[in-house]
Amino acid sequence: MDSTLRLIPADPLDRLARTLEALLVVASTPLSLEDLAAAADDDPERVEDALQLVADRFAEERSGIVLEQVAGGWAFRAAREEAAACARLFERPAQRNLSQAALETLAIVAYLGPCSRPDIARIRGVAADSAVANLLERGLIAEAGRDTAAGGAIRYRTTPLFERVFGLESLSELPRLDDVGADAAEIRDRLHAVAERRSA
């Protein structure tokens, strides 16, 4: 009897799916289809098929992590059922959300950005320094140049982390606000309501 072990070749698509899993685990930000294809040195169409295999393996209610398309790419996230445990790991309650001021500011930047602190203050009716600092610290907004007007105030935009946290593939998925009037108070109330729904 031949004692030599003969390895059965793995299914090529399954092998590619395992490579994609590894890439997604080590990546700090969502990876686009093009990024994954380049890193895996494979065809984008085959990568797309392999991503479906990965998504099936890590489906909601079957795994502690799930694969999702977000912020213009693909990334793993914790399953919703495990949110409380993940929050305990970072020693903060799962229900602890952004403050009202931070939510209003974040919504304004998401819809109207890039915009400056004076722009945000005009819409909110109060200073935005603390809220902007909080959002910068959390990585949800980032600097995006300066105003051309006198003083050259710093302008801010949302980040890929914002899209990932709020489950958006891009800012175009934000609810439309075409029916909002020009009154600043009405805009503030509507943006705040949208931000609260997104953070729930």
Number of C-alpha atoms within 10 A of each C-alpha: 3 5 5 6 6 7 6 6 7 9 9 11 15 15 13 23 24 16 16 20 18 11 17 18 12 8 12 9 17 22 21 16 18 15 15 23 19 13 13 16 11 13 13 16 11 14 23 16 14 22 24 13 16 19 18 14 15 18 15 16 11 11 14 15 19 20 22 19 17 23 24 17 19 22 22 19 14 15 18 13 13 12 15 13 13 16 14 11 10 9 9 12 14 13 11 8 13 16 12 13 17 20 22 26 26 27 23 24 23 23 18 14 18 21 22 23 19 17 19 25 14 14 21 21 13 11 16 21 13 11 20 23 13 16 19 16 11 12 14 21 25 19 15 15 15 15 14 9 7 6 8 11 16 17 19 24 21 24 16 22 18 21 20 23 14 16 15 19 19 15 15 9 10 17 11 10 12 6 6 14 11 8 9 14 14 13 17 20 15 17 23 22 14 17 23 17 8 16 12 8
